[in-house]
């Protein structure tokens, strides 16, 4: 079908289908489907993932359990005392609908408490989707599998901070 013969969306769809079929020699209905993902677990039944946020890096292991969360050897309530940070850690479980079904052991380095909470959240989300690939669509739609790459902007020379200038002096 030529470009001058395309007059509607249906014609465009037919042209694209014909092009795809011509390239691969098959129609789109018989194209090979992606194989379902396999769960990734170690010999102890745990899934591991690394989460990152700002300067914080979290190593996270999850396994089926009672919902106990340990961060750097402390209970979640002791390590992340602010309720907002505890809520951030609980988000992946509530979105996936598995609240209280997994125990989490995490070690976090770098950054501040807020960045560390975001890193653990990222690591828990990645570990959940590795443990049970059927949870991936919900976690992906919520944006929990994407690493938040925003970091502090570096200071430039000739500036007071990253963007702030020194005070101007006319005389």
BAFI-3210 file (N, C-alpha, C; in Angstrom, 3 decimals, decimal comma, padded with zeros to 6 digits):
// residues 171
n [1|2|3|4|5|6|7|8|9|10|11|12|13|14|15|16|17|18|19|20|21|22|23|24|25|26|27|28|29|30|31|32|33|34|35|36|37|38|39|40|41|42|43|44|45|46|47|48|49|50|51|52|53|54|55|56|57|58|59|60|61|62|63|64|65|66|67|68|69|70|71|72|73|74|75|76|77|78|79|80|81|82|83|84|85|86|87|88|89|90|91|92|93|94|95|96|97|98|99|100|101|102|103|104|105|106|107|108|109|110|111|112|113|114|115|116|117|118|119|120|121|122|123|124|125|126|127|128|129|130|131|132|133|134|135|136|137|138|139|140|141|142|143|144|145|146|147|148|149|150|151|152|153|154|155|156|157|158|159|160|161|162|163|164|165|166|167|168|169|170|171]
n.u [000,855|000,636|001,862|000,234|-002,209|-003,216|-005,831|-007,272|-007,410|-007,706|-006,659|-004,017|-003,344|-003,603|-001,544|000,712|000,554|000,878|003,465|004,929|004,354|005,553|008,214|008,900|007,667|005,472|002,130|000,774|-000,748|000,352|002,829|005,776|005,322|006,451|008,316|007,008|008,106|010,493|010,527|013,059|015,028|017,068|018,887|017,805|015,256|014,911|014,608|016,735|017,605|018,913|018,452|018,285|018,619|019,067|022,025|021,982|022,268|020,689|020,711|018,606|016,814|014,146|011,746|009,208|007,065|006,163|005,878|007,872|010,214|013,558|016,132|019,438|020,007|018,211|014,814|012,221|010,644|012,337|014,596|013,646|012,104|010,213|006,789|006,179|008,328|008,094|005,696|006,461|008,074|006,136|004,592|005,181|004,278|001,544|000,578|001,114|-000,480|000,285|000,589|002,161|003,032|005,658|008,995|011,521|014,910|017,270|020,169|021,553|023,411|024,935|023,777|020,843|018,157|015,735|016,489|017,486|015,186|013,764|015,524|015,349|012,674|012,716|014,414|012,891|010,678|011,833|012,790|010,401|009,146|010,938|010,687|007,981|006,885|004,331|003,548|004,723|003,370|001,644|003,460|005,090|003,291|002,772|005,163|007,309|009,457|011,213|014,231|014,711|016,395|017,235|019,670|021,792|022,807|026,041|028,465|029,512|032,474|033,296|030,846|028,576|027,062|025,521|024,018|023,684|024,858|027,736|027,463|026,662|028,731|028,665|030,479]
n.v [-001,176|002,142|005,373|007,475|006,270|005,970|006,860|006,775|005,839|003,083|002,265|002,998|001,296|-001,170|-000,898|-000,785|-003,313|-004,930|-004,203|-005,094|-007,809|-008,340|-007,961|-009,862|-012,123|-013,297|-013,179|-010,747|-012,041|-014,522|-014,075|-014,687|-015,040|-013,337|-015,143|-016,225|-014,684|-016,113|-016,932|-015,571|-016,901|-017,649|-020,451|-020,474|-019,598|-016,890|-013,614|-011,275|-007,839|-004,706|-001,440|002,033|005,507|008,932|009,451|007,082|003,554|000,500|-002,827|-005,487|-008,203|-010,430|-012,667|-015,180|-014,571|-013,028|-010,321|-008,798|-006,199|-005,461|-003,184|-002,500|-004,113|-003,225|-002,799|-001,692|000,429|001,519|002,302|003,908|006,378|008,345|008,584|009,035|008,000|005,321|004,792|005,097|002,837|000,869|001,078|-000,480|-003,056|-002,672|-001,820|-004,065|-005,830|-007,603|-007,258|-007,776|-010,357|-010,904|-011,095|-008,699|-008,011|-005,596|-003,742|-000,588|002,058|005,280|008,624|010,349|009,872|010,043|009,531|006,977|005,580|005,731|004,242|001,695|001,176|001,054|-001,158|-003,175|-003,266|-004,165|-006,650|-007,922|-008,203|-009,913|-012,163|-012,873|-012,797|-012,096|-009,879|-007,751|-005,997|-004,327|-003,061|-001,791|-000,046|001,668|002,941|002,108|000,539|002,006|003,711|006,556|009,067|011,543|013,617|015,521|018,599|019,437|021,726|024,651|026,225|029,639|030,252|030,603|028,454|025,631|026,993|029,544|032,866|034,846|037,736|040,703|043,481|046,820|048,891]
n.w [000,000|-000,844|000,271|-000,541|-000,703|001,795|003,710|006,034|009,561|009,706|007,254|007,679|009,796|008,477|006,622|008,262|009,467|007,202|006,531|008,768|008,617|006,167|006,749|008,740|007,852|008,988|010,283|012,643|014,611|014,999|016,077|018,015|021,501|024,457|026,840|029,989|033,021|035,240|038,719|040,884|043,196|046,072|047,594|050,115|049,842|049,491|047,979|046,389|046,064|044,900|045,965|045,131|045,948|045,752|047,466|048,774|049,212|049,194|050,271|049,869|051,190|050,789|052,202|052,614|055,373|058,482|058,162|059,296|059,466|059,128|059,444|058,952|061,183|063,090|064,241|062,007|063,038|064,931|063,474|061,316|062,518|061,973|061,018|058,317|056,875|057,521|056,277|053,607|053,301|053,503|051,237|048,750|049,487|050,030|047,544|045,981|047,276|049,291|052,021|055,112|054,531|053,947|055,210|055,729|055,293|055,461|054,489|054,705|053,275|053,206|052,304|053,661|056,077|054,645|051,975|052,377|053,125|050,723|049,133|050,303|049,787|046,973|046,646|047,933|046,243|043,819|044,679|045,375|042,864|041,711|043,314|042,975|039,904|038,962|040,336|039,163|037,164|038,760|040,506|038,658|037,403|039,499|039,636|041,149|040,432|039,034|039,210|041,105|039,860|040,697|042,025|044,265|042,940|041,738|043,160|041,470|040,187|040,905|041,884|044,668|045,586|044,032|042,089|043,068|043,057|044,020|046,172|044,474|043,898|043,370|043,740]
ca.u [000,000|001,453|001,556|-000,859|-003,458|-003,639|-006,794|-007,906|-006,621|-007,740|-005,684|-002,695|-003,137|-003,378|-000,229|001,717|000,473|001,478|004,907|005,475|004,262|006,533|009,566|009,155|007,079|004,369|001,139|000,965|-001,424|001,194|004,161|006,146|005,055|007,537|008,154|006,727|009,294|010,663|010,928|014,480|015,170|018,265|018,617|017,052|013,924|014,870|014,932|017,634|017,649|019,588|017,674|019,084|017,918|020,051|023,329|021,762|022,216|020,112|020,698|017,340|016,429|012,791|011,346|007,874|007,112|005,075|005,861|008,908|011,161|014,778|017,024|020,730|019,951|017,202|013,435|011,890|010,147|013,461|015,517|012,894|011,175|009,120|005,728|006,210|009,313|007,517|004,674|007,180|008,497|004,971|003,905|005,225|003,467|000,118|000,255|001,131|-001,504|000,915|000,955|002,338|003,336|007,090|009,979|012,512|016,178|017,917|021,310|021,559|024,583|024,962|022,604|020,125|017,071|014,739|017,058|017,595|013,841|013,473|016,354|014,778|011,420|013,098|014,926|011,783|009,867|012,552|012,844|009,049|008,860|011,780|010,119|006,720|006,780|002,966|003,369|005,420|002,538|001,156|004,596|005,551|002,309|002,926|006,439|008,243|010,604|012,086|015,135|014,590|017,795|017,555|020,712|022,159|023,624|027,352|028,820|030,348|033,454|032,802|029,493|028,517|026,583|025,389|023,522|023,676|026,051|028,223|026,769|027,194|029,177|028,828|031,687]
ca.v [000,000|003,345|006,423|008,314|005,531|005,927|007,926|006,666|005,105|001,671|002,072|003,093|000,046|-002,229|-000,690|-001,176|-004,764|-005,497|-003,958|-006,010|-009,156|-008,461|-008,015|-011,088|-013,245|-013,864|-012,170|-010,370|-012,941|-015,696|-013,663|-015,373|-014,284|-013,357|-016,207|-015,687|-014,567|-017,115|-016,365|-015,639|-017,119|-018,400|-021,753|-020,289|-019,107|-015,426|-012,841|-010,164|-006,728|-003,492|-000,227|003,257|006,793|009,960|008,819|005,890|002,267|-000,493|-004,237|-005,957|-009,602|-010,703|-014,065|-015,288|-014,478|-012,377|-008,878|-008,157|-005,439|-005,151|-002,316|-002,390|-004,809|-002,644|-002,834|-000,552|001,534|002,133|002,924|004,991|006,764|009,188|007,796|009,207|007,065|003,985|004,690|004,900|001,437|-000,017|001,290|-001,587|-004,185|-002,358|-001,779|-005,441|-006,591|-008,680|-006,672|-008,719|-011,708|-011,065|-010,518|-007,926|-007,701|-004,613|-002,973|000,666|002,915|006,546|009,490|010,631|008,942|010,071|008,804|005,570|005,011|005,561|003,161|000,427|001,005|000,628|-002,516|-004,076|-003,404|-005,018|-008,003|-008,493|-008,641|-011,079|-013,294|-013,240|-011,957|-011,628|-008,585|-006,718|-004,933|-003,375|-002,263|-000,966|001,018|002,633|003,627|001,719|-000,181|002,981|004,365|008,009|009,423|012,905|013,735|016,904|019,186|019,777|023,141|025,102|027,243|030,989|030,345|030,344|027,076|025,068|028,028|030,847|033,682|035,668|039,026|041,666|044,747|047,806|049,695]
ca.w [000,000|-000,983|001,244|-001,036|-000,598|003,198|003,929|007,346|010,544|009,361|006,186|008,278|010,532|007,503|006,028|009,260|009,588|005,993|006,616|009,771|008,045|005,098|007,285|009,475|007,154|009,760|010,651|014,046|015,539|015,235|016,496|019,258|022,717|025,423|027,826|031,315|033,860|036,278|040,012|041,191|044,637|046,431|048,191|051,358|049,509|049,546|046,775|046,707|045,104|045,345|045,733|045,228|045,964|046,086|047,713|049,592|048,537|050,100|049,878|050,444|051,039|051,268|052,249|053,215|056,825|059,218|057,919|060,107|058,655|059,857|058,669|059,626|062,454|063,976|063,768|061,152|063,859|065,631|062,511|060,672|063,584|061,453|060,376|056,862|056,344|057,664|055,235|052,344|053,255|053,398|049,962|047,784|049,938|049,885|046,112|045,484|047,990|050,075|053,312|056,207|054,062|053,708|056,114|054,985|055,931|054,594|054,965|053,956|053,473|052,494|052,281|054,894|056,361|053,575|050,845|052,736|053,045|049,297|048,617|050,769|049,031|045,631|046,751|048,249|045,033|042,879|045,228|045,270|041,496|041,431|044,049|042,327|038,708|038,701|041,008|038,397|036,563|039,764|040,985|037,534|037,199|040,587|039,457|042,204|039,886|038,389|040,140|041,095|039,608|041,108|043,043|044,541|041,888|042,269|043,242|040,365|040,554|040,645|042,436|046,101|045,691|042,688|041,170|043,710|042,792|045,122|046,203|043,497|044,484|042,297|044,036]
c.u [000,899|001,001|000,394|-002,206|-003,978|-004,544|-007,438|-006,993|-006,604|-006,726|-004,261|-002,374|-002,863|-001,989|000,872|001,736|001,130|003,000|005,553|005,459|005,280|007,942|009,837|008,521|005,954|003,356|001,242|000,296|-000,554|002,606|004,506|005,921|006,265|007,264|007,857|007,990|009,298|011,020|012,426|014,620|016,455|017,880|017,846|015,660|013,782|015,095|015,731|017,533|018,384|018,712|018,544|018,185|018,897|021,407|023,197|021,671|021,732|020,217|019,531|017,136|015,007|012,548|009,969|007,978|005,915|005,027|006,883|009,918|012,343|015,689|018,290|020,681|018,941|015,814|013,159|011,453|011,271|014,378|014,860|011,793|009,990|008,071|005,735|007,183|008,812|006,454|005,331|007,598|007,331|004,296|003,999|004,348|001,981|-000,293|000,182|000,080|-000,945|001,357|001,032|002,695|004,829|007,896|011,048|013,744|016,918|019,134|021,421|022,817|024,378|023,675|022,026|018,971|016,050|015,237|017,162|016,236|013,447|014,268|015,795|013,483|011,711|013,587|013,830|010,934|010,528|012,591|011,478|008,774|009,773|011,218|008,851|006,514|005,368|002,683|003,958|004,496|002,046|002,283|005,102|004,603|002,418|004,253|007,490|009,472|011,589|012,935|014,972|016,001|018,151|018,586|021,046|023,086|024,955|027,588|029,744|031,338|032,920|031,390|029,548|028,057|026,443|024,963|023,590|024,984|026,492|027,520|027,466|027,578|029,441|030,109|032,692]
c.v [001,236|004,410|007,292|007,595|005,469|007,127|007,879|005,894|003,611|001,357|002,098|001,812|-001,109|-002,122|-001,125|-002,688|-005,438|-005,340|-004,918|-007,430|-009,371|-008,602|-009,368|-012,314|-013,918|-012,774|-011,916|-011,318|-014,142|-015,329|-014,355|-014,461|-014,384|-014,433|-015,589|-015,693|-015,653|-016,426|-016,558|-015,714|-017,887|-019,704|-021,659|-019,718|-017,606|-014,835|-011,626|-009,096|-005,560|-002,305|000,992|004,479|007,826|009,299|007,526|004,643|001,240|-001,881|-004,866|-007,433|-009,741|-012,203|-014,135|-015,290|-013,729|-010,869|-008,115|-007,477|-005,046|-004,339|-002,103|-002,986|-004,262|-002,835|-001,579|000,656|002,243|002,879|004,118|005,417|007,577|008,333|007,898|008,203|005,626|003,747|004,429|003,439|000,492|000,057|000,109|-002,770|-003,910|-002,335|-003,199|-006,309|-007,746|-008,168|-007,757|-010,132|-011,961|-010,431|-009,845|-007,745|-006,781|-004,018|-001,755|001,446|004,200|007,331|009,760|009,658|008,897|009,300|007,321|004,882|004,784|004,426|001,804|000,139|000,487|-000,819|-003,531|-004,312|-004,340|-006,463|-008,686|-009,005|-009,784|-012,326|-013,810|-012,339|-011,465|-010,288|-007,432|-005,648|-003,889|-002,477|-001,323|000,207|002,079|003,386|003,244|000,993|000,751|003,675|005,873|008,575|010,833|012,898|015,207|017,404|019,646|021,280|023,474|026,154|028,616|031,213|030,059|028,916|026,549|026,134|029,433|031,584|034,377|037,022|040,015|042,958|045,735|048,616|048,882]
c.w [000,000|-000,004|000,790|-000,962|000,838|003,468|005,311|008,293|010,241|008,260|006,730|009,038|009,592|006,885|006,996|009,423|008,395|006,041|007,611|009,240|006,960|005,626|007,927|008,822|007,923|010,022|012,154|015,035|015,896|015,658|017,813|020,465|023,644|026,473|029,185|032,168|034,928|037,594|040,251|042,710|044,894|047,129|049,503|051,108|049,554|048,158|047,198|045,631|045,740|044,990|045,918|045,213|046,476|046,291|048,500|048,717|049,552|049,483|050,618|050,137|051,546|051,242|052,882|054,732|057,376|059,001|058,734|059,185|059,524|058,946|059,492|061,029|063,450|063,379|062,942|061,989|064,601|064,663|061,816|061,646|063,052|060,754|058,853|056,237|056,451|056,596|053,869|052,201|053,051|052,036|048,996|048,189|049,738|048,416|045,545|046,170|048,801|051,446|054,383|055,788|053,891|054,836|055,263|055,856|054,973|055,282|054,078|054,295|052,688|052,598|053,648|055,048|055,235|052,350|051,132|052,675|051,590|048,687|049,041|050,019|047,626|045,651|047,042|047,005|044,028|043,371|045,145|043,863|041,067|042,113|043,373|041,108|038,395|039,385|040,197|037,807|037,569|040,248|039,890|037,315|038,287|040,503|040,473|041,681|039,196|039,433|039,993|041,022|040,041|042,231|043,213|043,439|042,473|042,266|042,074|040,865|040,159|041,147|043,927|046,376|044,270|041,683|041,742|043,415|044,054|045,041|045,269|044,222|043,356|042,508|044,780]
res [x|x|x|x|x|x|x|x|x|x|x|x|x|x|x|x|x|x|x|x|x|x|x|x|x|x|x|x|x|x|x|x|x|x|x|x|x|x|x|x|x|x|x|x|x|x|x|x|x|x|x|x|x|x|x|x|x|x|x|x|x|x|x|x|x|x|x|x|x|x|x|x|x|x|x|x|x|x|x|x|x|x|x|x|x|x|x|x|x|x|x|x|x|x|x|x|x|x|x|x|x|x|x|x|x|x|x|x|x|x|x|x|x|x|x|x|x|x|x|x|x|x|x|x|x|x|x|x|x|x|x|x|x|x|x|x|x|x|x|x|x|x|x|x|x|x|x|x|x|x|x|x|x|x|x|x|x|x|x|x|x|x|x|x|x|x|x|x|x|x|x]
***
